[in-house]
Structure formats: C-alpha cells, structure tokens
Amino acid sequence: MPAPGGNTTETPTAASGNPNWQGNGADGSYYRVFDFKLTPDMTTADLDNPSSALSKLITYIVKGAASASQYVSVVNGGGATELQIQIRDDSIFVPGGDAANAQKGFRRTDVLPAIDKSRALTGVTTFHQTIRLDSSAPLVLTHGYLLASIELPSGDHVWDIMAGSDFDSENTAGNPTSNSQTIRVRDLGGNTLYSVSLSYGQAYNFGITVDWSANTLTVYASSGNGALSQVAGPTPNDLKAASANGQGEYHIQLIKFPLPDPNDPVAQRGDVPHKGIQEPITQEHVSFSNVFVSSGSQT
C-alpha cells in the first residue's frame, strides 16, 4: 500500500527478483555500477577468508565479537543464493573496540557492500535488494528493525527500509505500533514513502532511486518474480540529504531497536544505540538476494 498521498503510478520496470536482469534501455544508459553477485559456489566460510570472492564484495561487517560466519551465512536453496543476516544476544557492536561505546541498546549485524562511492552516490542511482523474512526466525514486531539504508557520516539515512514498530520513548509497555506488521521505505526525515504488509516467506523486491543532484527519491517495488512498479515519488528528500552527494555507506542489515526502559530518564531513552531493553533472542534473521546498484535513467 503506498503512503497516503504518494504516487501510485504503476510503471513496470525490471524486477530486483530477476537475477538475469541487466537494466532497462536499449541505449545502455541504465547499467549496474555495483553487483553484489552471489554465486552457488560461495560458502559461509568465505566470510572469514578476506581473500575470497565473497569477502571482496564487502567493505565491512558490523557485528558482535565472534567471527563473521557466526552472524552471516550463505544459503543455497531452490531459488536464488541468499545472504542470511542473523542477530544473537551477543550481536553488540563496539565501535573502535572501546567498551564505553558498546551499542548495548541495539542488536545488530550489518553488511556493507563494497560500492564505489564516486559512481554509486552521484548522479542518479538505484539501489536494488530483495528481502525475505523466515517464519522459523520471526521478528519480534513490538521492536523496530532496520533492514537496509544509506547511512551518512552524521548517522542520518538518505533512505532506509524498516519493519516492525516505530520507537516511542513513552511506550514503556512495549505495545506494538499501528504499522508494526509492515515493511516501510522512508526518507531522511523518517517519513514513510511506501508501506507493504509483512508476510513471512515472501520475497520483497525494492528499487530505490536517488537523484543526488535534485535531492529526490523514487521507490519501485514488487513481490516474488513480479516486475518492479513505481509506487512512490519522485519526492523531495529532507534538505539534510542535499549535501550527501558522494558520501555515505550502503548497508544491508538487521538492526533490532530496543524497547524504552522505564528506569531511564525520558530524555535519555532516545539514545537507542546505548539504552533500552532487549529480551533474549531465540532466532532472528533476514535474507537478501539480488543486491546491486544501477546508474542512469529508470525508463
């Protein structure tokens, strides 16, 4: 369902779910500038080998203290090869190894694809990803989950994909928000551009176009093997994104936001990386495939 007032134009384009798609336009104006190409010969063990073809597609993995293969795995099933990103009780990131800065509020694992910023974060580029949730590792939807984003040095997101509940520092009862059963594409200001009902086992294809010069976002979406359709935009992004040209990191990720801790002062509860409540995790993961960045006009 598009966000209220959003653009509902059904403009067919290529599906992120089609691994053979190379881009629209006979003139070659729409082409891949980065391809996180997962192949059937890749294995989970490759994540611990910096010389492997898989590791060369990754700039960095944000994770807990264990090896990368304990949080990220390669899954070869009946369909596309997927990268499965998991969070555990020890999925606590410690920036710079400084225990005082440990992100105890989050449970997080992020994979940062090795994009060339000079090509992926300038001009007009589209970020494609197929996301699938698994009923054997369900998300706890009273919490919020960040699934993908372009993160700026400031910590702001040019865009992001969220699921579950929005964080509310007053919600100490841990009640789900009205949009908890959805997956949402948002702009830098946290405004929902597109929302779709969350179903386990369903492949969700997203293509998010950033016009870095005009500071606009356009969202394309489909499910399964369906062709992408324009579902929102182009819409102006927050002015903070206007100076983001050439900056930022692309994340595919699973970040579980905390619930507010009633024992924390209200003014501190918004420090979600470091504050809040996390219940023990049984099993929670998300799977990604068909991750690539394309450049040029989406026509």
Long-range contacts (C-beta under 8 A, 24 or more apart in sequence): 1-195, 1-196, 1-197, 2-194, 2-195, 2-231, 2-232, 3-191, 3-192, 3-193, 3-194, 3-195, 3-232, 6-193, 6-194, 6-231, 6-232, 6-233, 6-235, 7-230, 7-231, 7-232, 7-233, 7-234, 7-235, 8-231, 9-229, 9-230, 10-229, 10-230, 11-220, 11-229, 11-230, 12-227, 12-228, 12-229, 13-207, 13-220, 13-227, 13-228, 13-229, 13-230, 13-298, 14-227, 14-228, 15-205, 15-222, 15-225, 15-226, 15-227, 15-228, 16-128, 16-129, 16-130, 16-205, 16-206, 16-207, 16-222, 16-228, 16-290, 17-80, 17-130, 17-203, 17-205, 17-222, 17-224, 17-225, 17-226, 17-289, 17-290, 18-225, 18-290, 19-80, 19-289, 19-290, 23-294, 23-296, 24-298, 24-299, 25-296, 25-297, 25-299, 29-296, 29-297, 29-299, 30-294, 30-295, 30-296, 30-297, 30-298, 30-299, 31-294, 31-295, 31-296, 32-292, 32-293, 32-294, 32-295, 33-115, 33-116, 33-119, 33-120, 33-125, 33-293, 33-294, 33-295, 34-113, 34-114, 34-115, 34-116, 34-119, 34-120, 34-292, 34-293, 35-292, 35-293, 36-83, 36-113, 36-291, 36-292, 37-292, 38-74, 38-80, 38-81, 38-82, 38-83, 38-289, 39-81, 40-76, 40-81, 42-74, 42-81, 43-74, 44-69, 44-72, 44-73, 44-74, 45-69, 46-74, 47-72, 47-73, 47-74, 56-114, 57-113, 57-114, 58-111, 58-112, 58-113, 58-114, 59-112, 59-113, 59-114, 59-115, 59-249, 60-112, 61-109, 61-110, 61-111, 61-112, 62-93, 62-108, 62-109, 62-110, 62-112, 62-251, 62-253, 63-91, 63-93, 63-108, 63-109, 63-110, 64-88, 64-90, 64-91, 64-92, 64-93, 64-109, 65-90, 65-92, 65-94, 66-90, 71-109, 72-109, 72-111, 75-287, 79-289, 80-130, 80-289, 80-290, 81-289, 82-132, 82-287, 82-288, 82-289, 83-111, 83-252, 83-287, 83-288, 83-289, 83-291, 84-285, 84-286, 84-287, 84-288, 85-109, 85-110, 85-111, 85-252, 85-253, 85-254, 85-285, 85-286, 85-287, 85-288, 86-137, 86-254, 86-283, 86-284, 86-285, 87-254, 87-255, 87-256, 87-281, 87-284, 87-285, 88-281, 89-278, 89-280, 89-281, 91-281, 101-274, 102-274, 103-273, 103-274, 104-274, 105-257, 105-258, 105-271, 105-272, 105-273, 105-274, 105-275, 105-276, 105-278, 106-255, 106-256, 106-257, 106-258, 106-272, 106-273, 107-255, 107-256, 107-278, 107-281, 108-253, 108-254, 108-255, 108-256, 109-253, 109-254, 110-251, 110-252, 110-253, 110-254, 110-255, 111-251, 111-252, 111-253, 111-288, 112-249, 112-250, 112-251, 113-250, 113-252, 113-291, 113-293, 115-250, 115-293, 117-246, 117-247, 117-248, 118-246, 119-295, 120-250, 120-293, 120-295, 121-150, 121-210, 121-212, 121-244, 121-245, 121-246, 121-247, 121-248, 122-212, 122-245, 122-246, 123-212, 123-213, 123-295, 123-296, 124-209, 124-210, 124-211, 124-212, 124-213, 124-295, 124-296, 124-297, 124-298, 125-209, 125-210, 125-212, 125-293, 125-294, 125-295, 126-207, 126-208, 126-209, 126-210, 126-220, 126-293, 126-294, 126-295, 126-298, 127-159, 127-206, 127-207, 127-208, 127-210, 127-250, 127-293, 128-205, 128-206, 128-207, 128-290, 128-291, 128-292, 128-293, 128-294, 129-161, 129-205, 129-206, 129-252, 129-288, 129-290, 129-291, 130-203, 130-204, 130-205, 130-206, 130-288, 130-289, 130-290, 130-291, 131-161, 131-183, 131-203, 131-204, 131-206, 131-286, 131-287, 131-288, 132-201, 132-202, 132-203, 132-204, 132-286, 132-287, 132-288, 132-289, 133-163, 133-198, 133-199, 133-200, 133-201, 133-202, 133-286, 133-287, 134-200, 134-201, 134-285, 134-286, 134-287, 135-200, 135-201, 136-283, 137-283, 137-284, 137-285, 138-200, 138-284, 139-163, 139-164, 139-256, 139-284, 139-286, 140-164, 140-256, 140-279, 140-284, 141-165, 141-176, 141-180, 141-181, 141-198, 142-174, 142-175, 142-176, 142-180, 142-259, 143-256, 143-257, 143-258, 143-259, 144-256, 144-257, 145-254, 145-255, 145-256, 145-257, 145-286, 146-253, 146-254, 146-255, 146-257, 147-183, 147-252, 147-253, 147-254, 147-286, 148-206, 148-251, 148-252, 148-253, 149-250, 149-251, 149-253, 150-210, 150-244, 150-248, 150-249, 150-250, 150-251, 151-248, 151-249, 151-251, 152-240, 152-241, 152-244, 152-247, 152-248, 153-247, 153-248, 154-240, 156-188, 156-238, 156-240, 156-241, 157-186, 157-188, 158-188, 158-210, 158-217, 158-237, 158-241, 158-244, 158-248, 159-185, 159-186, 159-187, 159-188, 159-193, 159-208, 159-210, 159-217, 159-237, 160-185, 160-186, 161-185, 161-186, 161-206, 162-186, 163-198, 164-257, 167-257, 167-258, 167-260, 167-270, 167-272, 168-260, 169-260, 169-266, 169-269, 169-270, 170-260, 170-266, 171-259, 171-260, 172-259, 172-260, 172-261, 172-262, 174-259, 174-277, 185-219, 185-221, 185-232, 187-217, 187-235, 187-237, 187-238, 187-241, 188-237, 188-238, 188-240, 188-241, 189-237, 189-238, 193-217, 193-219, 193-232, 193-233, 193-235, 194-219, 194-221, 194-231, 194-232, 196-221, 196-223, 203-289, 205-290, 207-298, 209-233, 209-234, 209-298, 210-237, 212-244, 212-245, 212-246, 213-245, 215-239, 215-241, 215-242, 218-298, 220-298, 250-293, 252-288, 252-291, 254-284, 254-285, 254-286, 256-281, 256-284
